[in-house]
Amino acid sequence: DHLCAHLTPKRNHRTLELYAIFLAGVALPELPQAAHWRRFALEQTAANVQADLLPDGVHCELSTDYHHLALRNWLHVRTLAVNHGLALPAGMDAALERALGFALLVHRPDGIVPALSDGDARSYRPLLAQGAQLYGRDDFRWAASAGAQGRAPDARVVTFADSGYSVL
């Protein structure tokens, strides 16, 4: 209840707080506030996704690492919601798929995402595997499996106009 009333106003800390609230509501359904926590966190997570993603699907902080960290938490909430029979707010899946589209193209051939802006260079292939399963995307599967499954993306040169990223 304290977190619900005192959320960080925006960005990644808010994303983590909403995930924690949602997780408490799912893991402790016997608590009187659990249904409220689930509903509140799911609605606010959808709003957080819309606020933090630019129209091209890139996280507004323009950090490749933050993009993936936020995406991972949003996908956790999405998966828990669906697994517990909760309807997703309108537009949430479309926004997450756009974010995964950026994740697909920003991974280098060796599977590492370069550290652009704040963050670390590492692989987020498991997110692409999750995206392949959720959205039936063979290009996500291809990147997640290092080319062993699925098919390569159609576009190899892409500009994400809102964020200013260009990927070759």
C-alpha positions in Angstrom: 0.0 0.0 0.0 2.9 2.3 0.8 4.4 1.8 -2.6 1.1 2.3 -4.4 0.8 5.7 -2.6 4.4 6.7 -3.1 5.5 5.5 -6.5 8.6 7.0 -8.1 7.1 9.5 -10.6 8.6 8.0 -13.7 11.1 5.7 -15.4 13.0 2.6 -14.3 12.5 2.8 -10.5 8.8 3.1 -11.1 8.9 0.1 -13.4 10.5 -2.0 -10.7 8.1 -0.8 -8.0 5.1 -1.6 -10.2 6.5 -5.1 -10.8 7.0 -5.6 -7.1 3.4 -4.5 -6.4 2.0 -6.8 -9.1 4.1 -9.7 -7.9 2.9 -9.3 -4.3 -0.7 -9.2 -5.6 -0.2 -12.5 -7.6 1.9 -14.3 -5.0 -0.3 -13.4 -2.0 -3.8 -13.5 -3.3 -5.2 -14.2 0.2 -4.3 -10.7 1.3 -7.3 -8.2 1.3 -5.5 -5.7 -1.0 -4.1 -8.3 -3.5 -6.8 -7.7 -6.1 -6.3 -4.0 -5.9 -2.5 -4.3 -6.1 -2.8 -6.5 -9.3 -5.3 -4.1 -10.9 -3.4 -0.9 -9.9 0.0 -2.3 -11.0 -1.2 -3.6 -14.3 -2.9 -0.4 -15.2 0.1 1.7 -14.1 2.5 -0.6 -15.9 0.7 -0.2 -19.1 0.8 3.6 -18.6 4.5 3.3 -17.7 5.2 1.4 -21.0 3.4 4.0 -23.0 5.2 6.9 -21.2 8.7 5.4 -21.4 8.7 4.1 -24.9 9.1 6.5 -27.8 6.9 5.8 -30.8 9.7 3.9 -32.5 9.8 1.4 -29.6 13.1 2.6 -27.9 13.2 3.5 -24.2 13.1 7.3 -23.7 16.4 7.3 -21.7 18.2 6.1 -24.9 20.3 3.6 -23.0 20.4 0.1 -24.6 20.8 -1.5 -21.2 18.0 0.4 -19.5 15.8 -0.4 -22.5 16.3 -4.1 -21.9 16.0 -4.0 -18.1 12.7 -2.2 -18.4 11.5 -4.5 -21.1 12.4 -7.6 -19.0 10.3 -6.3 -16.1 7.4 -5.3 -18.4 7.5 -8.8 -19.9 7.4 -10.4 -16.4 4.3 -8.4 -15.5 2.7 -9.3 -18.9 3.4 -13.0 -18.5 2.2 -13.1 -14.9 -1.0 -11.3 -15.9 -1.8 -13.7 -18.7 -0.9 -16.7 -16.6 -3.4 -15.5 -14.0 -6.2 -14.8 -16.4 -5.9 -11.0 -16.2 -6.7 -9.0 -19.4 -3.9 -6.8 -20.6 -4.6 -3.1 -21.1 -5.2 -2.0 -24.6 -2.0 -1.3 -26.5 0.4 -3.0 -24.1 1.2 -5.9 -26.4 1.8 -3.7 -29.4 4.2 -1.5 -27.4 6.1 -4.5 -26.0 6.4 -5.9 -29.5 7.9 -2.6 -30.8 10.3 -2.6 -27.9 11.3 -6.2 -28.8 11.8 -5.0 -32.4 14.5 -2.6 -31.2 16.0 -5.3 -29.0 16.2 -7.6 -32.1 18.1 -5.1 -34.2 20.4 -3.7 -31.5 21.9 -7.1 -30.7 25.2 -7.5 -32.5 25.9 -10.8 -34.4 27.8 -12.1 -31.4 24.6 -11.7 -29.3 25.8 -8.7 -27.2 24.0 -5.4 -27.0 26.5 -2.6 -27.0 26.6 -0.3 -24.0 25.2 2.9 -25.5 24.6 5.6 -22.9 24.4 4.3 -19.3 24.7 0.5 -18.7 26.6 -2.6 -19.5 27.3 -4.6 -22.7 25.6 -8.0 -22.4 23.2 -10.3 -24.2 19.4 -10.2 -23.8 18.7 -13.1 -26.1 16.3 -14.7 -23.5 14.0 -11.7 -24.0 14.0 -12.3 -27.7 13.2 -16.0 -27.1 10.3 -14.9 -24.9 9.2 -12.5 -27.6 9.3 -15.2 -30.2 7.1 -17.4 -28.1 4.6 -14.6 -27.1 4.3 -13.0 -30.5 5.1 -15.9 -32.9 8.0 -13.9 -34.5 10.6 -16.0 -36.4 13.0 -13.1 -36.5 13.0 -12.9 -32.7 13.6 -16.7 -32.7 16.5 -16.3 -35.1 18.3 -13.8 -33.0 17.6 -15.6 -29.8 19.0 -18.9 -31.2 22.1 -17.2 -32.9 20.6 -18.1 -36.3 19.9 -21.8 -35.5 16.1 -21.4 -35.7 13.6 -18.9 -37.3 14.6 -16.5 -40.0 16.7 -13.4 -40.2 15.0 -10.0 -40.0 13.9 -8.6 -43.3 15.5 -5.3 -42.6 19.2 -5.1 -42.0 19.5 -1.3 -42.0 17.0 0.5 -39.8 16.7 4.0 -38.4 14.6 4.5 -35.3 13.7 8.1 -36.1 12.3 9.1 -32.7 15.3 7.9 -30.7 18.0 8.7 -33.3 19.3 5.2 -33.4 20.4 3.7 -36.7 21.4 0.1 -36.9 23.4 -1.5 -39.7 
